[in-house]
Amino acid sequence: MDNNEFNEYNQEPRQYPRQNSQRPRKRVSKETFRKRQFAALCVIAFLVLLFVILMAKACSKKPSSDSSGGDAVPAESQTTDVNEEASTEDPAATTTVTTTTTAPVIDPSKAGAIKLDKYTVYLEVGQAPALALITEHPDGMEEADEVWSSDHPEIATVDEWGHISAVSPGTCYVTVKSAKDPSLEATVKVVVAGEPSLEQTANNTTTTTTTKEPQSARAEAPAPSKINDPKAHYEGDVLIVNKSYSLSSDYNPGGLDPTCSEWFNKLVQGAAEDGINIYLSSGFRSYDYQSQIYNNYVGIYGQDTADTFSARPGHSEHQTGLAIDVNIIDDSFRGTPEAEWIAAHCYEYGFILRYPEGKQSITGYKYEPWHIRYVGTEISYALHDIGPDATLEEYYGIDSKY
């Protein structure tokens, strides 16, 4: 073997480049990495939100207890004999009351749909009205949809804004419903203590053979005495209080005018003889109390709307002690036998229907079939002769504008 063969034999094998079976990895930029992180976080957040929504729906199906601290709303109809002494919440109420009442039926699925600030009210006859405030409206319900009613207005009445007035001792229930969905409601238990009211006395009086005194003498019910207030405006013997004429803030007779009260008693008795139950729901109001009422309405409805149905302090006829709201103080009183009797007969007792229908542009206030004003029979007959809807503004040619 020559040297060339030897060298060829002992040569190292040739080295060939190795083939890599894996593809080279791409380098990910920081911007792409951050986008992927953000997308992952969005997915996680969506899943958490979906879980929370599902849990909330599941919890909403469970009956919830009211957190307002009020008594539970009666859930089923029951008739009970209640012998209640005045609650410790009202130490001044000491009269024992016995009455039979039926708690309204409440759909458990709807109970508490309208939230109130109170579910039990303790009042005395003659006490200022209590206000039941709605703290939460259900979806789709507004303040304008509220419909208030009392199951026993001879015990307590309620106006269209939730003011509850005591009439006679007893227990009743005041309910607020949605005009759009009557199944949405809330109920307030009202316990009234005190002396029997005028209408209860009339109802419990044994019928006698005494007939109603004839009302042919037009001056039979005298005009009330003139008041001592430098701001008082008179047309003849008639005190005028409206949007144009007001009373001083310190004028306070302390209650109804005695002559007005006397002739209202005769009106109640005359109505009872005709089978009609008329009772006083609101009488005298002080300047300060009217201020509270008016400011409350302004806060709820705004001043323009409030001025159509509520008098500004000093401009309310109730401050005179000559105005009375009877029976139900809301639009549900319209067209009732009691409202029709008042419109047809109140003039016989020296009263007038102060705010007739269709006269808002003249009196400044909407139609109030429950509001009567004592003027004496000389004026009440004179207005009746003109027409049942004649007003003091028309009779004396005066305005009623702020």
C-alpha positions in Angstrom: 0.0 0.0 0.0 1.5 3.2 -1.0 1.5 6.3 1.1 -1.3 7.8 -0.9 -3.6 4.8 -0.2 -2.7 4.8 3.4 -3.6 8.5 3.8 -6.8 8.0 2.0 -7.8 5.1 4.2 -7.1 7.0 7.4 -8.9 10.1 6.5 -11.7 11.3 8.8 -15.2 10.9 7.4 -16.6 14.0 5.7 -18.7 16.2 7.8 -22.1 17.1 6.3 -24.4 19.8 7.7 -27.2 18.3 10.0 -30.8 18.9 9.0 -32.8 20.5 11.9 -36.3 18.9 12.2 -37.8 21.8 14.1 -38.8 25.2 12.6 -37.0 28.2 14.1 -39.2 30.0 16.7 -40.5 33.5 16.0 -39.7 36.2 18.6 -43.0 37.7 20.0 -43.0 41.5 20.4 -43.9 43.1 23.7 -46.8 44.9 22.1 -48.3 41.6 20.9 -47.7 40.0 24.3 -49.6 42.8 26.0 -52.6 42.6 23.7 -52.8 38.9 24.4 -52.8 39.6 28.2 -55.5 42.2 27.8 -57.7 39.9 25.8 -57.3 37.2 28.5 -58.3 39.7 31.2 -61.4 40.7 29.3 -62.5 37.1 29.0 -62.0 36.6 32.7 -63.9 39.8 33.6 -66.8 38.8 31.4 -67.0 35.4 33.1 -67.0 37.0 36.6 -69.7 39.5 35.6 -71.9 36.8 34.1 -71.5 34.8 37.4 -72.5 37.9 39.5 -75.6 38.6 37.3 -76.8 35.0 37.6 -76.3 35.0 41.4 -78.2 38.3 41.7 -81.2 36.9 39.7 -81.2 33.8 41.9 -81.2 36.0 45.1 -84.0 38.3 43.8 -86.4 35.3 43.6 -86.2 34.9 47.4 -88.6 36.8 49.6 -86.9 39.9 51.0 -87.5 41.5 54.4 -88.3 45.2 54.4 -85.4 47.2 55.9 -87.5 50.3 56.7 -88.3 49.0 60.2 -92.1 48.9 59.5 -94.6 46.3 60.5 -95.1 43.5 58.0 -97.9 44.0 55.5 -100.7 41.5 56.1 -100.3 38.6 53.7 -103.7 37.0 53.9 -107.3 38.1 54.6 -108.5 37.6 58.1 -111.2 39.1 60.3 -110.2 39.9 63.8 -111.6 41.5 66.9 -109.1 44.1 67.8 -109.0 45.5 71.4 -106.0 47.8 71.2 -104.7 50.1 73.9 -102.7 53.1 72.7 -99.3 52.1 71.5 -96.2 52.9 73.5 -95.1 54.8 70.4 -97.8 57.4 71.2 -98.1 57.8 75.0 -100.8 60.5 74.6 -103.2 58.0 73.1 -104.9 56.3 76.0 -108.3 55.4 74.7 -109.1 51.7 74.4 -110.6 51.0 70.9 -112.6 48.0 69.9 -113.4 47.4 66.3 -113.7 44.7 63.7 -111.7 45.0 60.5 -110.5 42.8 57.6 -106.9 43.0 56.6 -106.5 43.4 52.8 -105.3 40.5 50.8 -101.7 41.0 49.5 -100.1 39.0 46.7 -96.8 37.7 48.3 -95.0 38.1 45.0 -96.0 41.8 44.9 -95.7 42.6 48.6 -93.2 45.3 49.2 -93.0 46.3 45.6 -93.8 49.9 46.7 -91.6 50.8 49.6 -93.0 53.2 52.3 -91.3 55.1 55.2 -93.9 53.6 57.6 -96.4 50.7 57.7 -98.2 51.6 60.9 -99.6 55.0 61.9 -101.1 55.9 65.3 -103.3 59.0 65.3 -105.8 60.7 67.5 -109.1 62.4 66.4 -108.3 66.0 65.8 -104.6 65.4 65.3 -102.8 66.9 62.3 -102.7 64.4 59.3 -99.8 62.0 59.1 -97.9 61.7 55.8 -97.0 58.2 54.4 -94.1 58.7 52.1 -93.1 56.4 49.3 -89.4 55.8 49.5 -89.1 53.5 46.4 -91.3 53.1 43.4 -91.1 49.9 41.4 -89.9 50.0 37.8 -92.4 51.6 35.5 -94.2 53.5 38.3 -94.0 57.2 38.8 -95.5 59.6 41.4 -98.3 60.5 39.1 -99.4 56.8 39.1 -100.1 56.7 42.9 -103.7 55.9 43.9 -104.4 56.1 47.6 -107.5 54.8 49.3 -108.8 53.8 52.8 -110.9 50.7 53.4 -112.8 52.5 56.2 -112.9 56.3 55.5 -115.2 56.7 58.5 -112.2 55.8 60.6 -109.4 57.5 58.6 -109.2 59.2 55.2 -106.2 59.7 52.9 -105.8 62.3 50.1 -104.1 61.7 46.7 -100.7 62.6 48.1 -100.7 60.2 51.1 -101.9 62.5 54.0 -103.8 60.3 56.4 -106.4 62.1 58.6 -108.1 60.6 61.7 -111.9 60.7 61.7 -113.1 58.2 64.4 -111.6 55.7 66.8 -110.9 52.4 65.2 -108.5 50.5 63.0 -108.4 50.5 59.2 -106.0 50.1 56.3 -104.7 52.7 53.8 -103.5 51.3 50.5 -101.5 52.9 47.7 -101.5 51.2 44.3 -100.1 51.9 40.9 -102.7 53.2 38.4 -100.9 51.3 35.6 -100.6 48.1 37.5 -103.0 47.7 40.5 -101.2 44.6 41.6 -98.3 46.8 42.8 -99.3 48.1 46.2 -98.4 48.8 49.8 -100.6 49.0 52.9 -100.4 51.1 56.0 -102.2 50.0 59.2 -103.9 53.1 60.8 -104.9 53.0 64.5 -107.1 55.9 65.6 -107.7 56.8 69.2 -109.8 59.6 70.8 -113.3 60.8 71.2 -115.9 59.7 68.7 -116.0 62.1 65.7 -119.0 64.1 64.5 -120.1 61.6 61.9 -119.8 58.6 64.2 -122.0 60.4 66.7 -124.5 61.1 64.0 -124.5 57.5 62.9 -125.0 56.2 66.4 -127.8 58.7 67.3 -131.3 57.0 67.5 -133.6 58.2 64.7 -136.3 60.6 66.0 -139.4 62.1 64.4 -137.7 65.5 64.4 -137.8 66.9 60.9 -135.3 69.1 59.2 -135.8 72.7 59.9 -137.0 74.6 56.8 -134.3 76.6 55.1 -136.6 79.2 53.5 -135.2 82.1 55.5 -132.2 83.1 53.6 -130.5 85.0 56.5 -131.0 82.1 58.9 -127.3 81.2 58.9 -125.6 84.4 59.8 -122.3 85.7 58.4 -119.3 84.9 60.5 -117.8 87.7 62.7 -115.1 89.8 61.1 -111.6 88.9 62.0 -108.9 91.2 63.5 -106.2 91.0 60.9 -104.8 94.2 59.2 -104.2 92.2 56.0 -107.8 90.8 55.9 -109.7 91.8 52.7 -113.5 92.0 52.9 -116.2 92.3 50.3 -119.2 93.3 52.3 -119.3 90.8 55.2 -117.4 88.1 53.3 -113.7 87.6 54.0 -111.8 86.9 50.8 -108.7 84.7 50.9 -107.4 83.6 47.5 -104.3 84.0 45.4 -104.8 87.8 45.3 -105.6 88.3 49.0 -103.8 86.8 52.0 -103.8 86.7 55.8 -100.9 87.6 58.1 -98.5 84.9 59.1 -99.4 85.4 62.8 -103.2 85.2 62.3 -104.4 82.0 64.1 -107.9 81.6 65.4 -106.9 78.2 66.8 -109.7 76.3 65.1 -113.0 76.5 63.2 -115.1 79.6 63.5 -117.8 78.8 66.1 -120.7 79.8 63.7 -119.1 77.8 60.9 -118.8 74.8 63.2 -122.4 75.1 64.4 -123.8 75.2 60.9 -121.6 72.4 59.7 -123.1 70.2 62.5 -126.5 71.1 61.1 -125.4 70.2 57.6 -124.2 66.8 58.9 -127.5 66.1 60.6 -129.4 67.2 57.5 -127.4 64.9 55.3 -127.9 62.0 57.8 -131.7 62.5 57.5 -131.3 62.0 53.8 -129.2 58.8 54.3 -125.9 60.6 53.5 -122.8 60.4 55.7 -120.8 63.6 55.7 -117.9 64.1 58.0 -115.0 66.6 58.5 -111.7 65.5 57.2 -109.7 68.7 57.4 -110.7 72.1 59.0 -108.5 74.8 60.4 -104.8 74.9 59.3 -102.2 77.4 60.7 -99.9 79.4 58.5 -96.9 77.2 59.5 -98.8 74.0 58.8 -99.9 75.2 55.4 -96.3 76.2 54.7 -95.2 72.6 55.4 -97.9 71.2 53.2 -97.2 73.6 50.3 -93.4 73.2 50.4 -93.8 69.5 50.4 -95.9 69.6 47.2 -93.5 72.0 45.6 -90.7 69.6 46.3 -92.6 66.8 44.7 -94.4 68.4 41.8 -92.7 71.8 41.3 -94.3 75.1 42.1 -96.3 75.5 38.9 -98.2 72.3 39.5 -98.5 72.7 43.2 -100.1 76.1 42.7 -103.0 74.4 40.9 -104.2 72.5 44.0 -102.3 73.8 47.1 -102.4 77.4 48.5 -99.3 79.2 49.4 -99.0 80.0 53.1 -101.2 82.9 54.0 -103.4 82.3 50.9 -105.2 79.2 52.3 -108.9 79.5 53.2 -108.2 76.9 55.9 -106.3 79.5 57.9 -109.6 81.5 58.2 -111.3 78.8 60.2 -114.2 79.0 57.7 -113.2 76.3 55.2 -113.8 72.5 55.6 -112.7 69.5 53.5 -115.3 66.8 53.8 -115.0 63.0 53.5 -112.4 61.8 50.9 -109.9 64.5 49.9 -109.1 63.3 46.4 -110.6 62.9 43.0 -112.3 59.6 44.0 -114.9 61.8 45.8 -116.1 63.1 42.5 -119.6 61.8 41.5 -120.2 60.0 44.8 -123.7 60.4 46.5 -122.0 62.4 49.2 -120.4 64.8 46.7 -123.6 65.3 44.8 -125.5 66.0 48.1 -122.9 68.6 49.1 -123.2 70.3 45.7 -127.0 70.3 45.9 -127.6 71.2 49.5 -124.6 72.9 51.2 -126.0 76.4 50.3 -129.0 75.7 52.6 -126.6 75.8 55.6 -124.6 78.8 54.6 -121.8 77.0 52.7 -120.7 77.2 49.1 -118.7 74.8 47.0 -115.6 77.0 46.8 -113.8 75.5 43.7 -116.4 74.4 41.2 -115.6 72.4 38.1 -114.5 74.4 35.1 -113.6 77.5 37.1 -109.9 77.0 37.6 -109.1 80.1 35.5 -111.3 82.1 37.9 -110.6 80.7 41.3 -107.0 79.7 40.6 -107.6 76.1 41.7 -108.6 72.8 40.2 -112.1 71.3 40.9 -112.4 70.2 44.6 -115.8 68.7 45.3 -114.8 68.2 48.9 -113.9 71.8 49.8 -116.8 74.0 51.2 -116.6 77.5 52.6 -118.9 79.1 55.1 -120.3 82.5 54.1 -123.8 82.5 55.7 -127.1 81.9 53.9 -127.5 85.5 52.5 -124.5 85.0 50.2 -124.8 81.2 49.7 -128.4 81.7 48.4 -127.4 84.6 46.3 -124.7 82.5 44.6 -127.1 79.5 44.2 -129.6 81.8 42.5 -126.9 82.7 39.9 -125.9 79.1 39.4 -124.6 76.1 41.3 -121.1 76.8 40.1 -121.0 80.5 40.8 -117.9 81.7 42.6 -117.0 84.6 45.0 -114.6 86.0 42.4 -117.4 86.2 39.8 -119.9 87.6 42.4 -117.6 90.4 43.6 -115.7 90.9 40.3 -112.3 90.2 41.8 -109.2 88.3 40.7 -107.4 85.3 42.1 -103.8 85.5 40.9 -100.3 85.5 42.5 
